[in-house]
């Protein structure tokens, strides 16, 4: 295997190392920064051309880092192979805020499609993907959809498995969904060009606690959800969006099972008052735990805010009322302000300052998503983030280079962290009475040439408990990620990616975990205009990484795939 790995490295160096700046001038669509905005922020629905300075802030969200910030910058590859499995319950749906508050004529199909994200080409389209990898790791995905001027229907499904690289590390997963969207017509402004949508989906996974003292302990996790929603952006007087979701999650560990289910409902609207634009939003999540473990949990969020420009500064002011209760915890009620100020310093730089304390709701589904080896009996508590300050500087140096840097401070009560108290390889969530977090984040993207794209991000952070002098398990003190895409001709691209995580400990006593280093390489070859061949080389240096102590990450592996789209 080492000979194969060395040969592959030599080939990749030969492919990527020549004429970086003098390669063929094949015009390529340059990826842009893929930004996930803050879930509870007014900026999720605001896109004001005058507020250029409102930039999101970087966060480095690896699975084990549960005490993190609130926004994410992903290093964008040339093309995402698949979407994230976990989606936000209430995604941002109201866009172009100020334009919706002005009188508008009835939109034609093209404008409506741009508003709601429909494709301009109607008819059938879809995707089929198949791959096979080392350790017998097949993966099948299929998606098919049809759209017209006023509707879209999508069906997708996926299945994957692996025999595993060590004893009991086998894993099986599956997913599927059906979704539809329809744009209404009518004389009433409440329904004229309003969009209604519905989705039903599931995803499941089965795996073992292979790095624990009971390696054959098998866990099966399944998620189901049914969501319906409506939004009307063309109503100039009162644009609105609402969403209702019924969800459930079941975690079965051998003979024991815990069910988590509930209902989420959210409403968001915009209006004008006192010569100012306003946003009002409301969310509620009411659920319960049943089976081997019982309890109820709830979350309530009411927010009202406005924004205005004071000279060169764009100011947002909002008030939040939040209430949260998790199974086994008492009810928390908080009233917090949410204030942001941003300004364009010149044609290159933009400065953003935010103060956004919040109350974070915690569910068992989220805990299992962050750490697949957490006990289903783990204690769940809301986290009271009493201080959250962020200062960021965004710079568009030229058409080729962009950077974002931020400094963040958070102070939270009941801050969660992962703890394996008995050292058996099964974790629980522990909670520090209070914790302080200071982080410095830097991200940059650069188009070196029409055929070369580079991205990087770096973070250093200090996390400490205020009342106790101990280390915080699984929180890295520094992280680095580098990504590069090299296009060769019109058909071939090679994309290496390196990730490193430093300064992690396994327990509060400071037992050091080895530095986590990983180098991955993806090669894509366009066989036909709609057919792509893929080669993935994971952990090319065959590092013995452990995201969680005792659980070895996948060693060097090769995956071959084919992606067909129409």
C-alpha positions as CSV (number, residue, x, y, z in Angstrom):
1,X,0.0,0.0,0.0
2,X,2.9,2.4,0.7
3,X,4.3,1.9,-2.8
4,X,0.9,2.7,-4.2
5,X,0.7,5.8,-2.0
6,X,4.2,7.0,-3.1
7,X,3.4,6.5,-6.7
8,X,0.2,8.5,-6.4
9,X,2.1,11.3,-4.7
10,X,4.6,11.5,-7.6
11,X,1.9,11.6,-10.2
12,X,0.0,14.4,-8.3
13,X,3.2,16.5,-7.9
14,X,3.8,16.1,-11.7
15,X,0.2,17.2,-12.4
16,X,0.1,20.2,-10.0
17,X,3.6,21.4,-9.9
18,X,4.1,22.7,-13.4
19,X,3.2,26.1,-15.0
20,X,0.9,27.2,-12.2
21,X,0.9,30.7,-13.5
22,X,1.3,29.8,-17.2
23,X,-1.1,27.0,-17.6
24,X,-3.8,26.8,-20.3
25,X,-6.1,29.8,-20.0
26,X,-9.3,27.7,-19.7
27,X,-11.9,30.1,-18.2
28,X,-13.2,28.4,-15.1
29,X,-16.0,29.4,-12.8
30,X,-14.2,30.6,-9.7
31,X,-15.7,29.4,-6.4
32,X,-16.7,32.0,-4.0
33,X,-16.8,32.0,-0.2
34,X,-19.6,29.7,0.9
35,X,-21.1,31.5,3.9
36,X,-23.6,30.1,6.4
37,X,-25.0,33.1,8.2
38,X,-25.9,33.2,11.9
39,X,-29.1,31.3,12.4
40,X,-30.8,33.8,14.7
41,X,-29.5,37.0,13.2
42,X,-31.3,39.7,11.3
43,X,-28.6,39.4,8.7
44,X,-30.0,36.1,7.5
45,X,-32.7,38.0,5.8
46,X,-31.1,41.3,5.0
47,X,-29.2,42.0,1.8
48,X,-28.9,45.8,1.6
49,X,-26.6,47.1,-1.1
50,X,-25.5,49.9,1.3
51,X,-24.5,47.4,4.0
52,X,-21.5,46.1,2.3
53,X,-19.7,45.9,5.6
54,X,-22.0,43.3,7.0
55,X,-19.7,40.3,6.7
56,X,-20.2,36.9,8.5
57,X,-17.5,35.7,10.8
58,X,-15.4,32.6,10.6
59,X,-15.9,29.6,12.8
60,X,-14.1,26.3,12.5
61,X,-16.7,23.7,13.2
62,X,-15.2,20.2,13.7
63,X,-17.5,17.6,15.3
64,X,-15.7,17.5,18.7
65,X,-15.7,21.3,19.2
66,X,-19.1,21.9,20.9
67,X,-18.1,25.3,22.5
68,X,-17.8,27.3,19.3
69,X,-18.9,30.6,17.8
70,X,-22.0,31.3,15.8
71,X,-21.0,31.5,12.1
72,X,-19.1,29.5,9.6
73,X,-16.9,30.0,6.6
74,X,-16.3,26.8,4.6
75,X,-13.4,26.4,2.3
76,X,-15.2,26.1,-1.0
77,X,-14.1,23.2,-3.3
78,X,-14.7,23.6,-7.0
79,X,-17.9,21.6,-6.7
80,X,-19.6,20.1,-3.7
81,X,-20.2,16.4,-4.1
82,X,-23.2,16.3,-1.8
83,X,-25.1,18.6,0.6
84,X,-24.8,18.4,4.4
85,X,-27.0,15.7,6.0
86,X,-28.2,18.0,8.7
87,X,-30.2,21.0,7.7
88,X,-31.4,24.1,9.6
89,X,-35.0,23.7,10.8
90,X,-35.8,27.3,9.8
91,X,-33.5,28.4,7.0
92,X,-33.4,32.1,6.0
93,X,-36.3,32.6,3.6
94,X,-36.9,36.4,3.4
95,X,-34.5,38.0,1.1
96,X,-34.0,41.4,-0.5
97,X,-35.6,43.0,2.5
98,X,-35.8,46.6,1.5
99,X,-36.9,45.9,-2.0
100,X,-39.9,43.9,-0.7
101,X,-41.0,47.0,1.3
102,X,-41.3,49.0,-1.9
103,X,-44.3,48.9,-4.3
104,X,-43.5,46.4,-7.1
105,X,-45.4,45.4,-10.2
106,X,-46.4,41.7,-10.7
107,X,-43.3,39.7,-11.4
108,X,-42.8,37.6,-14.5
109,X,-41.6,34.0,-14.4
110,X,-37.9,35.0,-14.6
111,X,-38.1,37.4,-11.7
112,X,-40.1,34.9,-9.7
113,X,-37.6,32.1,-10.4
114,X,-34.8,34.4,-9.2
115,X,-36.6,35.2,-6.1
116,X,-37.4,31.6,-5.1
117,X,-34.4,29.9,-6.5
118,X,-36.2,28.0,-9.3
119,X,-34.2,27.0,-12.4
120,X,-34.9,28.9,-15.5
121,X,-34.8,25.7,-17.6
122,X,-37.9,23.7,-17.0
123,X,-38.4,20.0,-17.3
124,X,-36.7,16.9,-15.9
125,X,-33.3,17.0,-14.3
126,X,-31.4,14.8,-11.9
127,X,-28.2,13.2,-10.7
128,X,-26.9,9.7,-10.3
129,X,-23.7,8.9,-8.3
130,X,-22.0,5.6,-7.6
131,X,-18.6,4.9,-5.9
132,X,-16.6,2.1,-4.4
133,X,-13.7,2.4,-2.0
134,X,-11.2,0.6,0.1
135,X,-12.5,-1.5,2.9
136,X,-15.5,-2.3,0.7
137,X,-17.1,1.1,0.9
138,X,-19.9,1.4,-1.8
139,X,-22.0,4.5,-2.0
140,X,-25.1,5.1,-4.2
141,X,-27.0,8.3,-4.6
142,X,-29.8,9.3,-6.9
143,X,-31.9,12.5,-7.3
144,X,-34.5,13.4,-9.9
145,X,-36.7,16.5,-10.1
146,X,-39.1,18.2,-12.4
147,X,-39.9,21.9,-12.5
148,X,-42.3,24.2,-14.4
149,X,-43.0,27.9,-14.2
150,X,-44.9,27.5,-10.9
151,X,-43.8,24.2,-9.3
152,X,-40.9,21.9,-8.6
153,X,-40.9,18.3,-7.3
154,X,-37.7,16.5,-6.1
155,X,-37.1,12.9,-5.0
156,X,-33.7,11.8,-3.7
157,X,-32.2,8.7,-2.0
158,X,-28.8,7.4,-0.9
159,X,-27.2,4.3,0.5
160,X,-23.7,3.7,1.8
161,X,-21.8,1.2,3.8
162,X,-18.3,0.1,4.8
163,X,-16.8,-3.1,6.3
164,X,-14.5,-0.9,8.3
165,X,-10.8,-0.7,8.8
166,X,-10.5,-2.3,12.3
167,X,-12.7,-4.8,14.1
168,X,-16.3,-3.7,14.5
169,X,-15.8,-0.4,12.6
170,X,-18.5,-1.4,10.0
171,X,-21.1,1.2,9.2
172,X,-24.3,1.5,7.2
173,X,-26.3,4.6,6.3
174,X,-29.3,5.6,4.2
175,X,-31.3,8.6,3.4
176,X,-34.3,9.7,1.3
177,X,-36.7,12.5,0.8
178,X,-39.6,13.8,-1.3
179,X,-40.1,17.6,-1.6
180,X,-42.4,19.9,-3.6
181,X,-42.8,23.6,-4.1
182,X,-45.7,25.5,-5.7
183,X,-46.2,29.2,-6.4
184,X,-49.8,30.3,-5.9
185,X,-51.8,32.7,-8.0
186,X,-54.7,34.8,-6.9
187,X,-56.0,38.4,-6.4
188,X,-55.3,38.6,-2.7
189,X,-51.9,40.1,-1.9
190,X,-51.5,37.5,0.8
191,X,-51.3,34.6,-1.7
192,X,-50.4,36.3,-5.0
193,X,-47.1,34.7,-6.0
194,X,-46.8,33.1,-2.6
195,X,-44.7,30.0,-2.4
196,X,-45.9,26.9,-0.5
197,X,-43.6,23.9,0.0
198,X,-43.6,20.5,1.7
199,X,-40.9,18.0,2.5
200,X,-40.8,14.5,4.0
201,X,-37.5,12.9,4.7
202,X,-35.5,10.3,6.6
203,X,-31.9,9.4,7.3
204,X,-30.4,6.6,9.3
205,X,-27.1,5.1,10.4
206,X,-25.9,2.0,12.1
207,X,-22.5,1.6,13.6
208,X,-20.6,0.1,16.6
209,X,-18.7,1.6,19.5
210,X,-15.6,0.0,18.1
211,X,-13.1,2.0,20.1
212,X,-14.8,1.4,23.5
213,X,-14.5,-1.3,26.1
214,X,-17.6,-2.9,24.5
215,X,-16.7,-2.7,20.8
216,X,-19.6,-4.8,19.6
217,X,-22.2,-2.5,21.1
218,X,-24.3,-1.4,18.2
219,X,-26.1,1.9,17.7
220,X,-28.9,2.6,15.3
221,X,-29.9,6.2,14.8
222,X,-32.8,7.2,12.6
223,X,-34.2,10.7,11.9
224,X,-37.6,11.5,10.2
225,X,-39.2,14.8,9.6
226,X,-42.2,16.3,7.8
227,X,-42.1,20.0,7.1
228,X,-44.6,22.4,5.4
229,X,-44.1,26.1,4.8
230,X,-45.2,29.2,3.0
231,X,-43.6,32.5,2.1
232,X,-44.7,35.5,0.2
233,X,-42.0,38.0,-0.8
234,X,-44.0,39.9,-3.4
235,X,-46.4,41.4,-0.8
236,X,-45.0,44.8,-0.4
237,X,-47.1,45.7,2.7
238,X,-46.4,42.6,4.8
239,X,-44.0,39.9,3.4
240,X,-44.0,36.8,5.5
241,X,-42.7,33.3,5.9
242,X,-43.9,30.5,8.2
243,X,-42.8,26.9,8.7
244,X,-44.1,23.9,10.6
245,X,-42.1,20.8,11.2
246,X,-42.8,17.5,12.9
247,X,-39.6,15.6,13.7
248,X,-38.4,12.5,15.5
249,X,-35.1,10.8,16.3
250,X,-34.6,7.3,17.6
251,X,-31.3,6.1,19.1
252,X,-31.1,2.4,19.9
253,X,-28.1,1.0,21.7
254,X,-28.5,-2.8,21.6
255,X,-31.6,-3.5,23.8
256,X,-32.1,0.2,24.9
257,X,-33.8,2.8,22.8
258,X,-34.5,6.5,23.3
259,X,-37.0,8.4,21.2
260,X,-36.9,12.2,20.8
261,X,-39.7,13.9,18.9
262,X,-41.6,17.1,18.7
263,X,-43.0,20.0,16.7
264,X,-41.3,23.2,15.5
265,X,-43.1,26.3,14.3
266,X,-41.7,29.5,13.1
267,X,-43.0,32.8,11.7
268,X,-41.1,35.8,10.2
269,X,-42.4,39.0,8.8
270,X,-41.3,42.5,7.8
271,X,-43.1,45.8,8.0
272,X,-42.6,49.5,8.2
273,X,-43.4,51.7,11.3
274,X,-42.1,55.0,12.6
275,X,-40.4,55.5,9.2
276,X,-38.2,52.5,9.8
277,X,-38.2,48.9,8.5
278,X,-38.9,46.2,11.2
279,X,-38.5,42.5,11.4
280,X,-40.5,40.3,13.8
281,X,-39.8,36.6,14.2
282,X,-41.1,33.9,16.4
283,X,-40.0,30.3,16.9
284,X,-41.1,27.5,19.2
285,X,-39.9,24.0,19.6
286,X,-41.8,21.6,21.9
287,X,-40.6,18.1,22.2
288,X,-40.2,15.1,24.5
289,X,-38.0,12.1,25.2
290,X,-39.6,8.6,25.5
291,X,-38.6,5.0,25.7
292,X,-35.7,4.1,28.0
293,X,-35.4,7.7,29.0
294,X,-38.3,10.1,29.5
295,X,-38.7,13.9,29.8
296,X,-39.9,17.0,28.0
297,X,-38.0,19.9,26.5
298,X,-39.0,23.2,24.9
299,X,-37.5,26.3,23.3
300,X,-39.2,29.7,22.7
301,X,-37.7,32.6,20.8
302,X,-39.3,36.0,20.1
303,X,-37.3,38.7,18.3
304,X,-38.1,42.2,17.1
305,X,-35.6,44.5,15.5
306,X,-34.9,47.4,13.1
307,X,-32.0,48.8,11.2
308,X,-30.9,52.1,9.8
309,X,-27.9,53.9,8.4
310,X,-26.3,56.6,10.5
311,X,-23.8,58.2,8.1
312,X,-21.4,55.5,6.9
313,X,-22.5,53.1,9.7
314,X,-25.2,50.5,9.2
315,X,-26.8,49.8,12.6
316,X,-29.1,46.9,13.6
317,X,-30.8,46.9,17.0
318,X,-33.0,44.0,18.1
319,X,-34.5,42.6,21.3
320,X,-34.8,38.9,22.0
321,X,-36.9,37.1,24.5
322,X,-35.8,33.4,24.9
323,X,-36.9,30.5,27.0
324,X,-35.4,27.0,27.1
325,X,-35.8,23.8,29.0
326,X,-34.1,20.5,28.3
327,X,-35.0,17.1,29.8
328,X,-33.8,17.1,33.4
329,X,-33.1,20.9,33.5
330,X,-35.0,23.8,34.9
331,X,-36.7,26.5,32.7
332,X,-34.5,29.4,31.7
333,X,-35.9,32.8,30.7
334,X,-33.7,35.5,29.2
335,X,-34.1,38.9,27.7
336,X,-31.1,40.0,25.6
337,X,-30.3,42.8,23.1
338,X,-28.8,42.1,19.7
339,X,-26.7,45.0,18.3
340,X,-24.6,45.1,15.2
341,X,-22.7,48.0,13.5
342,X,-20.9,47.8,10.3
343,X,-19.2,50.2,7.9
344,X,-17.2,50.2,4.7
345,X,-13.8,51.8,5.5
346,X,-13.0,52.3,1.9
347,X,-13.4,50.4,-1.3
348,X,-11.5,47.5,0.0
349,X,-12.1,47.0,3.7
350,X,-15.3,46.6,5.8
351,X,-15.5,46.5,9.6
352,X,-18.2,44.7,11.6
353,X,-19.0,44.7,15.3
354,X,-21.6,42.6,16.9
355,X,-23.0,42.0,20.4
356,X,-25.3,39.0,20.4
357,X,-25.8,37.1,23.6
358,X,-28.2,34.2,23.3
359,X,-29.7,31.1,24.9
360,X,-28.7,27.9,23.1
361,X,-31.2,25.0,23.1
362,X,-29.7,21.5,23.3
363,X,-31.3,18.3,22.0
364,X,-30.2,14.7,22.0
365,X,-30.2,14.7,18.2
366,X,-27.7,17.6,18.2
367,X,-25.5,15.8,20.8
368,X,-25.4,12.6,18.8
369,X,-24.6,14.6,15.6
370,X,-21.6,16.3,17.3
371,X,-20.3,13.1,18.9
372,X,-21.7,9.8,17.5
373,X,-20.3,8.0,20.6
374,X,-22.1,10.0,23.2
375,X,-24.4,8.1,25.6
376,X,-28.1,8.4,24.8
377,X,-28.5,8.9,28.6
378,X,-26.4,12.1,28.6
379,X,-27.6,15.1,30.5
380,X,-29.1,17.9,28.4
381,X,-29.0,21.5,29.5
382,X,-29.5,24.9,27.7
383,X,-26.4,27.1,27.5
384,X,-26.7,30.7,28.6
385,X,-24.3,32.7,26.4
386,X,-24.3,36.0,28.4
387,X,-21.5,37.7,26.5
388,X,-20.9,37.3,22.8
389,X,-18.7,40.0,21.2
390,X,-17.3,39.8,17.6
391,X,-15.1,42.2,15.7
392,X,-14.3,41.3,12.1
393,X,-12.5,42.9,9.2
394,X,-13.4,41.8,5.6
395,X,-11.1,42.8,2.7
396,X,-11.6,42.5,-1.0
397,X,-8.0,43.3,-2.0
398,X,-8.8,42.8,-5.7
399,X,-10.9,40.6,-7.9
400,X,-8.6,37.6,-7.0
401,X,-7.9,37.9,-3.3
402,X,-10.4,38.1,-0.4
403,X,-9.7,37.8,3.4
404,X,-11.8,37.8,6.6
405,X,-10.3,38.1,10.0
406,X,-12.2,38.2,13.3
407,X,-11.7,38.4,17.1
408,X,-14.4,36.8,19.2
409,X,-15.1,36.7,23.0
410,X,-17.8,34.5,24.6
411,X,-18.8,34.0,28.2
412,X,-21.3,31.2,28.9
413,X,-23.0,29.5,31.8
414,X,-23.5,25.7,31.6
415,X,-20.9,25.5,28.7
416,X,-21.0,21.9,27.4
417,X,-17.9,19.7,26.7
418,X,-17.4,16.0,26.0
419,X,-16.2,13.8,28.9
420,X,-15.5,10.1,29.1
421,X,-15.7,9.8,32.9
422,X,-15.1,6.0,33.1
423,X,-12.5,5.9,30.3
424,X,-14.5,3.2,28.5
425,X,-15.0,5.0,25.1
426,X,-18.5,6.3,25.7
427,X,-18.9,10.0,26.3
428,X,-21.4,12.2,28.1
429,X,-21.9,15.9,28.0
430,X,-20.5,17.7,31.1
431,X,-21.2,21.3,31.8
432,X,-18.9,23.9,33.2
433,X,-20.6,26.4,35.6
434,X,-19.1,29.2,33.5
435,X,-16.5,29.3,30.7
436,X,-14.8,32.0,28.7
437,X,-13.7,31.7,25.1
438,X,-11.3,33.9,23.2
439,X,-10.7,33.2,19.5
440,X,-8.8,34.7,16.6
441,X,-9.9,33.5,13.1
442,X,-8.5,34.3,9.7
443,X,-9.7,33.0,6.3
444,X,-8.5,33.8,2.8
445,X,-9.3,32.8,-0.8
446,X,-7.2,33.6,-3.9
447,X,-7.6,32.9,-7.6
448,X,-3.9,32.5,-8.5
449,X,-4.7,32.1,-12.2
450,X,-7.7,31.1,-14.3
451,X,-6.8,27.5,-13.5
452,X,-5.6,27.8,-9.9
453,X,-7.7,28.5,-6.8
454,X,-6.4,28.5,-3.2
455,X,-8.2,28.9,0.1
456,X,-7.0,28.8,3.7
457,X,-8.3,29.3,7.3
458,X,-6.5,29.4,10.6
459,X,-7.9,29.7,14.2
460,X,-6.3,30.0,17.6
461,X,-8.4,30.0,20.7
462,X,-8.2,30.0,24.5
463,X,-11.0,28.3,26.4
464,X,-11.0,28.3,30.2
465,X,-13.4,27.4,33.0
466,X,-13.8,30.3,35.4
467,X,-14.2,28.3,38.7
468,X,-12.0,25.3,38.1
469,X,-8.4,25.0,36.8
470,X,-8.5,22.2,34.3
471,X,-8.2,21.5,30.6
472,X,-11.2,21.4,28.3
473,X,-11.4,18.0,26.5
474,X,-11.4,17.8,22.7
475,X,-11.2,21.6,22.2
476,X,-8.3,22.3,19.9
477,X,-6.1,25.3,20.7
478,X,-5.3,25.9,17.1
479,X,-6.6,24.7,13.7
480,X,-5.3,25.1,10.1
481,X,-6.9,24.2,6.8
482,X,-5.5,24.6,3.3
483,X,-7.2,23.8,0.0
484,X,-6.1,24.1,-3.5
485,X,-7.7,23.4,-6.9
486,X,-5.6,23.0,-10.1
487,X,-7.4,22.7,-13.5
488,X,-5.5,21.0,-16.2
489,X,-7.0,21.5,-19.6
490,X,-10.8,21.6,-19.9
491,X,-11.5,18.2,-18.4
492,X,-9.2,17.5,-15.4
493,X,-8.9,19.1,-12.0
494,X,-6.9,18.1,-8.9
495,X,-7.8,19.4,-5.4
496,X,-5.5,18.6,-2.4
497,X,-6.8,19.6,1.0
498,X,-4.9,19.5,4.3
499,X,-6.3,19.9,7.8
500,X,-4.5,20.1,11.2
501,X,-5.8,20.3,14.7
502,X,-3.4,21.1,17.6
503,X,-3.3,21.2,21.4
504,X,-6.2,18.8,22.2
505,X,-6.5,16.9,25.4
506,X,-8.6,13.8,26.2
507,X,-9.7,14.7,29.8
508,X,-9.6,17.5,32.3
509,X,-6.3,16.3,33.7
510,X,-4.6,17.2,30.5
511,X,-3.9,13.8,28.9
512,X,-2.6,14.9,25.5
513,X,-4.0,13.7,22.2
514,X,-1.7,13.4,19.2
515,X,-1.8,16.2,16.7
516,X,-4.5,15.5,14.1
517,X,-3.1,15.9,10.6
518,X,-4.8,14.8,7.4
519,X,-4.1,15.2,3.7
520,X,-6.8,14.4,1.2
521,X,-6.7,14.7,-2.6
522,X,-9.6,14.6,-5.1
523,X,-9.2,14.3,-8.9
524,X,-12.1,14.9,-11.2
525,X,-12.2,14.1,-14.9
526,X,-15.0,15.2,-17.2
527,X,-15.5,12.2,-19.4
528,X,-18.6,13.8,-21.1
529,X,-20.3,17.1,-20.7
530,X,-22.6,15.6,-18.0
531,X,-20.4,12.7,-16.8
532,X,-17.7,13.1,-14.2
533,X,-15.2,10.5,-13.0
534,X,-13.9,11.0,-9.5
535,X,-10.9,9.7,-7.6
536,X,-10.7,10.4,-3.8
537,X,-7.5,9.7,-1.8
538,X,-8.2,10.1,1.9
539,X,-5.5,10.4,4.5
540,X,-2.8,10.1,1.9
541,X,-0.1,10.1,4.5
542,X,-1.8,7.2,6.4
543,X,-1.8,9.1,9.7
544,X,-3.1,7.3,12.8
545,X,-5.6,10.1,13.7
546,X,-8.1,9.9,16.4
547,X,-10.9,12.4,16.5
548,X,-12.1,10.6,19.6
549,X,-9.6,8.7,21.8
550,X,-9.6,5.0,21.0
551,X,-11.5,5.4,17.7
552,X,-9.0,5.4,14.9
553,X,-10.1,7.6,11.9
554,X,-10.1,6.0,8.5
555,X,-6.5,5.2,7.3
556,X,-5.3,5.7,3.8
557,X,-8.1,4.8,1.4
558,X,-9.0,5.1,-2.3
559,X,-12.4,5.8,-3.7
560,X,-13.5,5.7,-7.3
561,X,-16.8,7.2,-8.4
562,X,-18.9,8.3,-11.3
563,X,-21.3,11.3,-11.3
564,X,-23.9,11.7,-14.0
565,X,-26.1,14.8,-14.2
566,X,-28.9,15.8,-16.6
